[in-house]
Amino acid sequence: MEKLYDAGKARAIGVSNFSTKKLGDLLVVARVRPAVNQVECHPGWQQSKLHNFCQSTGIHVSAYSPLGSPGTPWMNSNVLEEPVITLIANKLGKTPAQVALCWNIQMGHSVLPKSLNEERIKQNLDVYDWSIPDDLLAMLTDIKQSLYILCCCIVIWCNQVSTKVFFYLVRAW
Ligand SMILES: NC(=O)c1ccc[n+]([C@@H]2O[C@H](COP(=O)([O-])OP(=O)(O)OC[C@H]3O[C@@H](n4cnc5c(N)ncnc54)[C@H](OP(=O)(O)O)[C@@H]3O)[C@@H](O)[C@H]2O)c1
């Protein structure tokens, strides 16, 4: 990628699904700093540690699955049904999806929602001329995080298999 960048064939280098550890390792050897890291990010998986790391190193965070991929059965995919989100949506006269997208935008991230529905596409674009007030924004930090739930599932699973497998997975991430 750096060769393509040097040759002017790429204007910037981006990475995806890089944890703070992987980004840290990359920054030690990279000549060209990645401009962007595309990761799953939404109020149910806020990626606070990664967000802070990227802010301090000047790497933009781009959020995929910003609505929490509603309907995905294997994760905490009920972001749009989170009581805090629906409460804020009702207070502001917005939809839960718009609140979820606005949270990411206010965090300084770009968002990549996907929809095949024209009305929802329009709704998802209508998030740039309003914002969530600070007091309501603070309430979103209380949402239980997907990673926490995922880790609990892995721990339960590993207790049945082997704790070594669990630590191997944690180190690999
Ligand atoms: N880099 C990576 O590793 C990676 C991994 C996963 C995904 N992605 C990318 O991220 C993008 C989005 O990811 P995603 O599809 O997993 O998650 P998402 O955008 O969070 O969720 C998409 C789902 O939300 C529904 N939806 C969209 N707008 C809505 C609204 N306003 N209200 C209610 N439901 C709404 C869609 O249904 P309808 O179509 O019926 O509206 C669809 O089922 C995709 O472009 C994907 O390629 C990247």
The ligand as an ORCA input file, in Angstrom:
! r2SCAN-3c Opt
* xyz 0 1
  N     -15.313     -3.473      7.036
  C     -15.986     -4.500      7.505
  O     -15.406     -5.484      8.004
  C     -17.491     -4.495      7.473
  C     -18.181     -5.468      8.191
  C     -19.579     -5.432      8.192
  C     -20.255     -4.459      7.445
  N     -19.552     -3.543      6.739
  C     -20.265     -2.530      5.922
  O     -21.050     -1.688      6.757
  C     -22.245     -1.306      6.080
  C     -23.449     -1.483      6.982
  O     -23.352     -2.643      7.738
  P     -24.568     -3.590      8.158
  O     -25.509     -3.779      7.035
  O     -23.967     -4.775      8.812
  O     -25.267     -2.793      9.365
  P     -26.275     -1.584      9.577
  O     -26.169     -0.539      8.535
  O     -26.071     -1.225     11.011
  O     -27.701     -2.303      9.489
  C     -28.343     -2.581      8.271
  C     -29.741     -3.082      8.608
  O     -30.464     -2.019      9.229
  C     -31.704     -1.826      8.579
  N     -31.955     -0.373      8.563
  C     -31.312      0.562      7.814
  N     -31.769      1.789      8.089
  C     -32.727      1.636      9.045
  C     -33.567      2.543      9.746
  N     -33.539      3.864      9.514
  N     -34.430      2.028     10.671
  C     -34.468      0.700     10.907
  N     -33.702     -0.216     10.284
  C     -32.833      0.257      9.356
  C     -31.534     -2.386      7.195
  O     -32.745     -2.903      6.721
  P     -33.439     -2.307      5.367
  O     -32.490     -2.566      4.242
  O     -34.696     -3.089      5.269
  O     -33.670     -0.830      5.602
  C     -30.540     -3.515      7.421
  O     -31.209     -4.712      7.787
  C     -22.322     -2.145      4.816
  O     -22.012     -1.311      3.736
  C     -21.250     -3.209      4.998
  O     -20.614     -3.578      3.786
  C     -18.180     -3.520      6.751
*
